[in-house]
């Protein structure tokens, strides 16, 4: 078996930041200008896709194919390369995380790009063009917001915590739609927020703006980038069982080290 070639994370990061910002500019060209026929539903009426999602994804995919032709891509809308070896390099892309916000001209949306070698996160970029913020991280290299190093909050008790969460598009017919989990924290914490972008929720945990985050019914493109940013900011990321299958399990908990178990133990999936 041939040795796995080393990854130049800094080169990959520089390219990813550039590509994410280019995709963000594409989103802003559509922001507030979508026509009704440019907004459609997927299999659930409230799960929207727009011309902006598609234009952003196509741009990112084309740029990554040109820059890193050996990398696989798994994106939200159109592109999903077949899974290869256990050590393949694969991008998980969300070209517009927070589509409902985008359609309603709420500023909480972003481009999310995470590169993995197998199940190991290597590089992450989350760019929020309307907010003017770019978060990034590399494995072992720390997490940053526009060049400022990030650190998760030091909050130690739930009573002092602000937590973020979200709710799935498919709310009926699922055993856990997260509403009960929301209620389990309601009386015991400082506040709960639902911003509508999993990638930015995770970045806000990394920045110490949120003390923790939990959510169910997620896809890899929702969490791939943000999870690495949290980890590199000193946080803990797990699935709701306490394991490390958060990329594909569909459920996740992220917080500072002192709060993680207190949050995880209340969340059912």
C-alpha positions in Angstrom: 0.0 0.0 0.0 1.4 3.4 -1.0 1.9 6.0 1.8 -0.8 8.6 2.2 0.6 11.9 0.8 0.9 14.8 3.3 -1.7 17.5 3.2 -0.6 21.1 2.9 -3.4 22.4 5.2 -2.3 26.1 4.9 -2.5 26.0 1.1 -5.8 24.3 1.2 -7.1 26.8 3.8 -6.1 29.8 1.7 -7.8 28.3 -1.4 -11.0 27.5 0.6 -11.2 30.9 2.2 -11.0 32.5 -1.3 -13.5 30.1 -2.8 -16.0 30.6 0.1 -15.8 34.4 -0.2 -16.4 34.1 -3.9 -19.4 31.9 -3.3 -20.6 34.4 -0.7 -20.4 37.2 -3.3 -22.6 35.1 -5.6 -25.1 34.7 -2.7 -25.2 38.5 -2.2 -25.9 39.0 -5.9 -29.2 37.1 -5.3 -29.9 38.4 -1.8 -33.2 40.3 -1.9 -33.6 39.8 -5.6 -35.0 36.3 -5.9 -38.0 35.9 -8.1 -40.8 33.5 -6.9 -39.9 30.9 -9.6 -36.3 30.9 -8.2 -37.5 29.4 -4.9 -38.7 25.8 -4.8 -39.3 23.2 -2.2 -37.6 19.8 -1.8 -39.5 16.8 -0.4 -40.8 18.9 2.5 -42.5 22.2 1.8 -40.5 24.3 4.2 -37.2 22.8 3.0 -36.3 25.3 0.3 -33.7 25.5 -2.5 -33.1 28.6 -4.5 -31.2 29.7 -7.6 -28.6 31.1 -5.1 -28.0 27.7 -3.5 -27.4 26.1 -6.9 -25.2 28.9 -8.3 -23.0 28.9 -5.2 -22.6 25.1 -5.2 -21.8 25.0 -8.9 -19.1 27.7 -8.4 -17.5 26.0 -5.4 -17.5 22.6 -7.1 -15.9 23.9 -10.2 -13.2 25.8 -8.3 -12.4 22.8 -6.1 -12.3 20.4 -9.1 -9.8 22.8 -10.7 -7.7 23.4 -7.6 -7.8 19.9 -6.0 -8.8 17.3 -8.7 -8.0 14.4 -6.5 -10.5 15.4 -3.8 -14.0 14.0 -3.6 -16.9 16.3 -3.0 -20.2 15.7 -1.1 -22.5 18.8 -1.3 -26.0 19.5 -0.3 -27.7 20.0 -3.6 -26.3 18.3 -6.7 -22.8 16.8 -6.2 -22.1 13.6 -4.3 -19.0 11.6 -5.4 -19.0 7.9 -4.6 -17.3 7.1 -1.3 -13.7 5.8 -1.8 -11.0 4.6 0.5 -11.0 5.1 4.3 -8.3 7.8 3.9 -9.7 9.7 0.9 -9.9 13.5 1.0 -13.5 14.6 0.8 -15.1 18.1 0.9 -18.5 18.5 2.7 -20.2 21.5 1.3 -23.2 23.6 2.2 -23.4 26.3 -0.5 -26.1 28.2 1.5 -26.7 27.2 5.1 -29.7 29.1 6.3 -31.7 29.1 3.0 -35.0 30.0 4.8 -33.3 33.0 6.4 -31.8 34.0 3.0 -35.2 33.9 1.3 -36.7 36.0 4.1 -33.8 38.4 4.0 -32.5 37.6 7.4 -28.7 38.0 7.6 -27.9 34.6 9.3 -26.7 32.5 6.5 -23.4 31.2 5.2 -21.2 29.2 3.0 -19.8 26.1 4.8 -16.8 24.0 3.5 -15.1 21.2 5.4 -12.3 19.0 4.2 -11.9 15.5 5.8 -9.4 12.7 5.4 -11.7 9.7 6.1 -13.4 10.7 9.3 -10.8 13.2 10.4 -11.5 16.9 9.9 -8.6 18.7 8.3 -9.7 22.2 7.1 -12.8 24.2 7.7 -14.2 27.5 6.4 -17.5 29.1 7.2 -18.2 32.5 5.5 -21.2 34.6 6.4 -21.3 37.3 3.7 -24.2 39.4 5.0 -22.6 39.5 8.5 -19.1 40.1 7.0 -17.4 37.3 9.0 -15.2 34.4 8.0 -14.4 31.6 10.4 -11.7 29.0 9.7 -9.7 26.3 11.3 -7.1 23.7 10.5 -6.4 20.5 12.4 -3.9 21.3 15.1 -3.7 24.9 14.0 -6.4 26.6 16.0 -9.6 28.3 15.0 -10.0 31.9 13.9 -12.5 34.6 13.0 -10.9 37.0 10.4 -7.5 36.4 11.9 -8.5 36.6 15.6 -8.0 33.3 17.5 -11.1 31.8 19.0 -11.8 30.2 22.3 -15.0 28.6 23.6 -16.7 30.1 26.6 -15.6 29.1 30.1 -19.2 28.8 31.4 -19.4 26.0 33.9 -23.1 25.9 34.9 -26.3 25.6 32.9 -27.9 28.5 34.8 -25.4 30.8 33.2 -25.6 29.4 29.7 -27.1 30.4 26.4 -27.6 27.4 24.2 -28.5 27.2 20.5 -30.4 24.6 18.7 -32.6 24.0 15.7 -35.6 22.0 14.4 -35.8 19.7 11.4 -37.9 20.4 8.3 -39.6 17.0 8.8 -41.4 17.7 12.1 -44.3 15.2 12.0 -43.7 11.5 11.8 -40.3 11.5 13.5 -39.8 10.2 17.0 -37.7 13.1 18.1 -38.2 16.5 16.4 -36.2 18.3 19.2 -39.1 20.1 20.7 -39.0 18.0 23.8 -35.2 18.6 24.1 -35.8 22.3 23.9 -38.2 22.0 26.8 -35.7 20.1 28.9 -33.5 23.1 29.2 -36.1 25.8 29.2 -36.4 26.5 32.9 -32.7 25.9 33.8 -30.6 28.1 31.5 -30.2 31.8 30.7 -31.6 31.4 27.3 -32.1 29.4 24.1 -31.6 30.6 20.6 -32.7 29.2 17.2 -30.8 31.1 14.5 -31.5 28.7 11.5 -27.9 27.9 10.5 -26.2 24.9 12.1 -22.8 26.0 10.7 -23.0 29.4 12.3 -24.4 28.0 15.5 -21.2 25.9 15.8 -19.0 28.9 14.9 -20.7 30.9 17.6 -19.9 28.2 20.1 -16.3 28.4 19.0 -16.3 32.2 19.4 -17.9 31.9 22.9 -21.1 33.7 21.8 -23.1 30.6 22.6 -22.1 28.3 25.5 -23.4 25.2 23.7 -25.3 23.8 20.8 -27.3 20.6 20.2 -29.4 19.5 17.2 -31.0 16.4 15.6 -31.8 15.4 12.0 -28.6 16.9 10.5 -26.6 16.0 7.5 -22.8 15.9 7.2 -22.7 19.2 5.2 -24.4 20.9 8.1 -21.8 20.2 10.7 -18.5 19.2 9.0 -16.9 22.6 9.0 -18.3 24.0 12.2 -17.4 21.0 14.3 -13.7 21.3 13.5 -13.8 25.1 14.3 -15.3 24.2 17.7 -12.7 21.6 18.4 -9.8 23.9 17.5 -11.3 26.6 19.7 -11.0 24.2 22.7 -14.5 22.8 22.6 -15.9 19.3 22.8 -18.0 17.8 20.0 -19.8 14.5 20.2 -22.9 12.8 19.1 -25.8 12.7 21.6 -24.6 9.3 22.8 -21.2 10.8 23.7 -19.4 9.1 20.8 -17.6 10.5 17.8 -20.1 9.6 15.1 -21.5 13.2 14.8 -20.5 13.6 11.1 -23.0 11.0 9.8 -25.1 10.1 12.8 -27.4 13.1 12.3 -27.2 14.4 15.9 -24.6 16.6 17.6 -23.7 18.3 20.9 -20.9 21.0 21.0 -19.8 23.2 23.9 -17.0 24.1 26.2 -15.5 21.2 28.2 -17.3 22.0 31.5 -20.8 22.1 30.1 -20.7 19.2 27.6 -21.9 16.4 29.7 -24.6 18.5 31.3 -26.0 19.3 27.9 -25.5 15.9 26.3 -27.2 14.0 29.1 -30.5 15.8 28.5 -30.7 15.4 24.8 -32.6 12.5 23.3 -32.4 11.5 19.7 
